[in-house]
Amino acid sequence: MTITHLVTHSGGFHADELLSSVILTRLYPEASVVRSRDAAVIAPGEGKIIYDVGRDYDPEQRIFDHHQRPVPLREDEQPYSSFGLIWKHYGHDYLRALDVPEADVDDIYRSFDKGFVLPIDLIDNGALEPSVAGPLAGLTLSALLESLKPAFDDDAPGADDHAFAAALGVARAFVEAAIRGRAGKRRAETMVLSAIEAAGEGRVLELPRGMPFRSAVEKAGADRLLFVIHPRNGDWVLTTIRKSGDSFESRADLPEPWAGLTDAALEEASGVPGAKFCHNARFIAVADSREAIGRLADLAVAAASA
Protein backbone atom coordinates (compact mmCIF):
# COMPACT_ATOMS: atom_id res chain seq x y z
CA MET A 1 0.00 0.00 0.00
CA THR A 2 1.21 3.50 -0.80
CA ILE A 3 1.32 5.82 2.21
CA THR A 4 0.04 9.23 1.20
CA HIS A 5 -0.70 10.94 4.53
CA LEU A 6 1.16 11.07 7.84
CA VAL A 7 -1.45 12.28 10.29
CA THR A 8 -0.81 13.73 13.73
CA HIS A 9 -2.57 16.30 15.91
CA SER A 10 -2.66 20.02 15.28
CA GLY A 11 -1.83 22.79 17.76
CA GLY A 12 1.20 22.79 20.02
CA PHE A 13 3.67 19.97 19.54
CA HIS A 14 5.83 17.78 21.71
CA ALA A 15 8.99 15.84 21.10
CA ASP A 16 7.28 12.49 20.57
CA GLU A 17 5.19 13.28 17.49
CA LEU A 18 7.95 15.51 16.13
CA LEU A 19 10.49 12.70 16.36
CA SER A 20 7.94 10.21 15.01
CA SER A 21 7.62 12.49 11.99
CA VAL A 22 11.39 12.31 11.47
CA ILE A 23 11.16 8.53 11.11
CA LEU A 24 8.07 8.49 8.93
CA THR A 25 9.03 11.28 6.55
CA ARG A 26 12.31 9.49 5.83
CA LEU A 27 10.42 6.29 4.97
CA TYR A 28 7.60 8.02 3.10
CA PRO A 29 9.10 11.21 1.64
CA GLU A 30 6.22 11.67 -0.82
CA ALA A 31 3.55 11.56 1.89
CA SER A 32 2.00 14.76 3.25
CA VAL A 33 2.26 15.55 6.95
CA VAL A 34 -1.25 16.47 8.08
CA ARG A 35 -1.81 18.09 11.48
CA SER A 36 -5.47 17.97 12.50
CA ARG A 37 -7.94 17.05 15.21
CA ASP A 38 -10.83 16.63 12.80
CA ALA A 39 -12.44 13.24 13.49
CA ALA A 40 -12.66 12.34 9.81
CA VAL A 41 -9.04 13.25 9.16
CA ILE A 42 -7.61 11.32 12.13
CA ALA A 43 -9.72 8.22 11.48
CA PRO A 44 -7.88 5.20 10.05
CA GLY A 45 -8.04 4.94 6.29
CA GLU A 46 -6.35 4.02 3.05
CA GLY A 47 -2.86 5.45 2.73
CA LYS A 48 -2.72 6.89 6.28
CA ILE A 49 -0.39 6.46 9.23
CA ILE A 50 -1.86 8.13 12.31
CA TYR A 51 0.24 8.87 15.38
CA ASP A 52 -0.06 10.67 18.71
CA VAL A 53 -3.75 11.16 18.08
CA GLY A 54 -6.82 8.93 17.70
CA ARG A 55 -6.80 7.33 21.15
CA ASP A 56 -5.95 3.85 19.90
CA TYR A 57 -2.97 1.64 19.20
CA ASP A 58 -3.72 -0.67 16.30
CA PRO A 59 -0.76 -1.48 14.06
CA GLU A 60 -2.96 -3.23 11.52
CA GLN A 61 -4.94 0.00 11.09
CA ARG A 62 -1.66 1.98 11.24
CA ILE A 63 -2.72 4.04 14.24
CA PHE A 64 -0.16 4.70 16.97
CA ASP A 65 -1.50 6.71 19.90
CA HIS A 66 -0.71 6.38 23.60
CA HIS A 67 -3.23 8.69 25.27
CA GLN A 68 -5.92 6.03 25.73
CA ARG A 69 -6.42 3.53 28.54
CA PRO A 70 -4.75 1.15 28.90
CA VAL A 71 -1.54 2.89 27.92
CA PRO A 72 0.61 0.77 25.57
CA LEU A 73 3.47 -0.72 27.58
CA ARG A 74 6.83 -2.22 26.79
CA GLU A 75 7.68 -5.72 27.96
CA ASP A 76 9.16 -4.20 31.11
CA GLU A 77 5.91 -2.24 31.63
CA GLN A 78 7.41 1.14 30.90
CA PRO A 79 5.02 3.30 28.85
CA TYR A 80 5.33 4.05 25.18
CA SER A 81 4.83 7.47 23.64
CA SER A 82 3.99 7.73 19.96
CA PHE A 83 7.71 7.91 19.25
CA GLY A 84 8.33 4.56 20.93
CA LEU A 85 5.46 2.97 19.04
CA ILE A 86 6.63 4.33 15.70
CA TRP A 87 10.19 3.22 16.45
CA LYS A 88 8.96 -0.25 17.44
CA HIS A 89 7.25 -0.77 14.11
CA TYR A 90 9.35 1.32 11.73
CA GLY A 91 12.78 1.64 13.37
CA HIS A 92 14.42 -1.27 11.55
CA ASP A 93 13.29 0.04 8.17
CA TYR A 94 14.42 3.53 9.11
CA LEU A 95 17.93 2.28 9.87
CA ARG A 96 18.06 0.48 6.55
CA ALA A 97 16.92 3.67 4.83
CA LEU A 98 19.95 5.37 6.40
CA ASP A 99 22.17 2.65 4.91
CA VAL A 100 23.11 1.13 8.25
CA PRO A 101 24.78 -2.22 7.44
CA GLU A 102 22.35 -5.09 7.92
CA ALA A 103 24.70 -6.79 10.37
CA ASP A 104 24.45 -3.74 12.65
CA VAL A 105 20.73 -2.97 12.35
CA ASP A 106 19.50 -4.98 15.34
CA ASP A 107 22.19 -3.72 17.72
CA ILE A 108 21.74 -0.09 16.71
CA TYR A 109 17.97 -0.45 16.88
CA ARG A 110 18.22 -1.64 20.50
CA SER A 111 20.85 0.92 21.46
CA PHE A 112 18.86 3.82 20.02
CA ASP A 113 15.67 2.55 21.60
CA LYS A 114 17.23 2.38 25.06
CA GLY A 115 19.36 5.51 24.95
CA PHE A 116 17.25 7.90 22.84
CA VAL A 117 13.67 6.70 22.39
CA LEU A 118 12.91 5.47 25.91
CA PRO A 119 13.78 8.76 27.67
CA ILE A 120 11.43 10.61 25.28
CA ASP A 121 8.71 8.06 26.03
CA LEU A 122 9.14 8.37 29.78
CA ILE A 123 9.20 12.16 29.86
CA ASP A 124 6.19 12.45 27.56
CA ASN A 125 4.18 10.12 29.81
CA GLY A 126 5.24 11.83 33.02
CA ALA A 127 7.04 8.66 34.12
CA LEU A 128 10.35 10.51 34.35
CA GLU A 129 10.65 13.92 35.92
CA PRO A 130 12.75 16.39 33.91
CA SER A 131 14.13 17.52 37.26
CA VAL A 132 16.34 14.40 37.35
CA ALA A 133 18.57 16.30 34.92
CA GLY A 134 19.15 18.92 37.62
CA PRO A 135 20.41 22.27 36.30
CA LEU A 136 20.39 20.79 32.79
CA ALA A 137 16.65 19.99 32.85
CA GLY A 138 15.95 22.78 30.39
CA LEU A 139 18.55 21.37 28.01
CA THR A 140 17.11 17.89 27.58
CA LEU A 141 16.14 17.04 24.02
CA SER A 142 12.44 17.12 24.88
CA ALA A 143 12.76 20.59 26.36
CA LEU A 144 14.86 21.93 23.50
CA LEU A 145 12.50 20.67 20.81
CA GLU A 146 9.45 22.02 22.59
CA SER A 147 11.17 25.39 22.96
CA LEU A 148 10.75 25.71 19.18
CA LYS A 149 7.00 26.16 19.55
CA PRO A 150 5.69 29.65 18.79
CA ALA A 151 5.17 32.11 21.63
CA PHE A 152 1.86 31.86 23.45
CA ASP A 153 0.60 35.10 21.90
CA ASP A 154 1.69 34.37 18.34
CA ASP A 155 -1.69 34.44 16.63
CA ALA A 156 -0.39 34.43 13.09
CA PRO A 157 -2.29 32.03 10.82
CA GLY A 158 -0.53 28.67 10.71
CA ALA A 159 2.01 29.62 13.39
CA ASP A 160 1.97 26.16 14.98
CA ASP A 161 2.29 24.38 11.65
CA HIS A 162 5.13 26.63 10.48
CA ALA A 163 6.97 26.08 13.77
CA PHE A 164 6.41 22.33 13.52
CA ALA A 165 7.84 22.23 10.00
CA ALA A 166 10.90 24.21 11.10
CA ALA A 167 11.39 22.08 14.20
CA LEU A 168 11.21 18.92 12.10
CA GLY A 169 14.53 19.77 10.47
CA VAL A 170 16.15 20.32 13.86
CA ALA A 171 14.76 17.05 15.21
CA ARG A 172 15.96 15.23 12.11
CA ALA A 173 19.50 16.49 12.67
CA PHE A 174 19.52 15.11 16.23
CA VAL A 175 18.14 11.72 15.23
CA GLU A 176 20.43 11.23 12.26
CA ALA A 177 23.49 12.36 14.23
CA ALA A 178 22.64 9.86 16.96
CA ILE A 179 22.32 7.06 14.42
CA ARG A 180 25.54 8.06 12.64
CA GLY A 181 27.34 8.08 15.97
CA ARG A 182 26.15 4.60 16.87
CA ALA A 183 26.99 3.26 13.42
CA GLY A 184 30.42 4.87 13.69
CA LYS A 185 31.04 3.19 17.03
CA ARG A 186 30.19 -0.16 15.49
CA ARG A 187 32.72 0.43 12.70
CA ALA A 188 35.33 1.64 15.15
CA GLU A 189 34.87 -1.33 17.46
CA THR A 190 36.32 -3.77 14.95
CA MET A 191 39.37 -1.56 14.43
CA VAL A 192 39.92 -0.99 18.15
CA LEU A 193 39.65 -4.67 19.02
CA SER A 194 42.27 -5.44 16.38
CA ALA A 195 44.55 -2.72 17.81
CA ILE A 196 44.09 -4.09 21.33
CA GLU A 197 45.25 -7.49 20.12
CA ALA A 198 48.27 -5.89 18.47
CA ALA A 199 49.12 -4.02 21.69
CA GLY A 200 49.58 -7.28 23.56
CA GLU A 201 50.39 -6.59 27.20
CA GLY A 202 51.40 -2.99 26.54
CA ARG A 203 49.81 -0.13 28.42
CA VAL A 204 49.38 2.11 25.36
CA LEU A 205 46.88 1.52 22.55
CA GLU A 206 47.86 2.83 19.11
CA LEU A 207 45.01 3.57 16.69
CA PRO A 208 45.26 4.55 13.01
CA ARG A 209 43.12 7.65 13.59
CA GLY A 210 40.90 9.27 16.19
CA MET A 211 37.79 7.17 16.85
CA PRO A 212 35.52 6.05 19.71
CA PHE A 213 37.46 3.47 21.70
CA ARG A 214 36.34 3.25 25.32
CA SER A 215 33.44 0.83 24.86
CA ALA A 216 35.63 -1.54 22.83
CA VAL A 217 38.35 -1.36 25.47
CA GLU A 218 35.78 -2.30 28.09
CA LYS A 219 34.33 -5.06 25.90
CA ALA A 220 37.80 -6.56 25.48
CA GLY A 221 38.43 -6.37 29.22
CA ALA A 222 41.68 -4.54 28.47
CA ASP A 223 42.12 -3.11 31.96
CA ARG A 224 45.87 -2.91 31.45
CA LEU A 225 45.54 -0.07 28.94
CA LEU A 226 46.09 3.42 30.32
CA PHE A 227 46.54 5.67 27.28
CA VAL A 228 45.76 5.90 23.57
CA ILE A 229 47.83 7.45 20.78
CA HIS A 230 46.82 8.25 17.21
CA PRO A 231 47.67 10.63 14.36
CA ARG A 232 45.66 13.84 13.83
CA ASN A 233 46.14 16.39 11.07
CA GLY A 234 49.90 15.90 10.83
CA ASP A 235 50.43 15.74 14.59
CA TRP A 236 50.07 12.87 17.04
CA VAL A 237 47.78 12.83 20.05
CA LEU A 238 48.05 11.13 23.45
CA THR A 239 44.79 10.75 25.38
CA THR A 240 43.69 9.18 28.62
CA ILE A 241 40.99 6.51 28.95
CA ARG A 242 37.97 7.48 31.02
CA LYS A 243 36.83 5.02 33.67
CA SER A 244 33.22 5.21 32.49
CA GLY A 245 31.04 6.96 29.98
CA ASP A 246 29.43 9.22 32.56
CA SER A 247 32.61 10.34 34.29
CA PHE A 248 35.59 12.52 33.42
CA GLU A 249 37.82 10.50 35.76
CA SER A 250 40.57 8.72 33.87
CA ARG A 251 42.33 5.45 34.54
CA ALA A 252 45.48 7.56 34.77
CA ASP A 253 46.16 11.26 34.19
CA LEU A 254 49.08 12.70 32.28
CA PRO A 255 51.95 13.89 34.52
CA GLU A 256 51.10 16.93 36.62
CA PRO A 257 54.24 18.91 35.65
CA TRP A 258 53.00 18.96 32.03
CA ALA A 259 49.65 20.58 32.81
CA GLY A 260 48.90 23.61 30.64
CA LEU A 261 52.32 23.73 28.99
CA THR A 262 53.03 24.27 25.30
CA ASP A 263 55.96 24.03 22.91
CA ALA A 264 59.36 24.81 24.48
CA ALA A 265 57.98 24.78 28.02
CA LEU A 266 56.50 21.32 27.52
CA GLU A 267 59.66 20.08 25.79
CA GLU A 268 61.67 21.21 28.80
CA ALA A 269 59.28 19.76 31.38
CA SER A 270 59.01 16.41 29.62
CA GLY A 271 62.44 16.17 28.06
CA VAL A 272 60.80 15.26 24.73
CA PRO A 273 61.69 17.30 21.62
CA GLY A 274 58.59 17.82 19.53
CA ALA A 275 56.16 17.95 22.44
CA LYS A 276 53.65 20.70 21.62
CA PHE A 277 50.75 20.85 24.09
CA CYS A 278 49.27 19.34 27.24
CA HIS A 279 45.79 20.30 28.41
CA ASN A 280 45.56 21.84 31.85
CA ALA A 281 43.20 19.01 32.88
CA ARG A 282 45.85 16.45 31.80
CA PHE A 283 43.66 14.29 29.57
CA ILE A 284 45.31 15.07 26.21
CA ALA A 285 48.75 15.95 24.89
CA VAL A 286 50.02 16.62 21.37
CA ALA A 287 53.40 16.11 19.71
CA ASP A 288 54.70 16.60 16.20
CA SER A 289 55.66 12.97 15.47
CA ARG A 290 54.88 9.37 16.34
CA GLU A 291 58.29 9.05 17.97
CA ALA A 292 57.68 12.06 20.22
CA ILE A 293 54.18 11.00 21.23
CA GLY A 294 55.49 7.51 21.95
CA ARG A 295 58.08 8.94 24.31
CA LEU A 296 55.43 11.06 26.05
CA ALA A 297 53.23 7.98 26.38
CA ASP A 298 56.07 5.96 27.90
CA LEU A 299 56.76 8.73 30.41
CA ALA A 300 53.05 8.94 31.27
CA VAL A 301 52.89 5.18 31.87
CA ALA A 302 56.00 5.31 34.07
CA ALA A 303 54.55 8.19 36.10
CA ALA A 304 51.19 6.41 36.50
CA SER A 305 52.91 3.21 37.57
CA ALA A 306 55.27 4.85 40.07
Helices and strands as residue ranges (DSSP letters): E 5-8, H 15-27, E 32-35, E 48-51, E 57-58, G 59-61, E 63-64, H 82-97, H 102-112, I 113-117, H 118-124, G 130-139, H 141-146, H 159-199, E 204-206, H 214-220, E 227-232, E 235-240, G 256-258, H 263-270, E 275-278, E 284-287, H 290-305
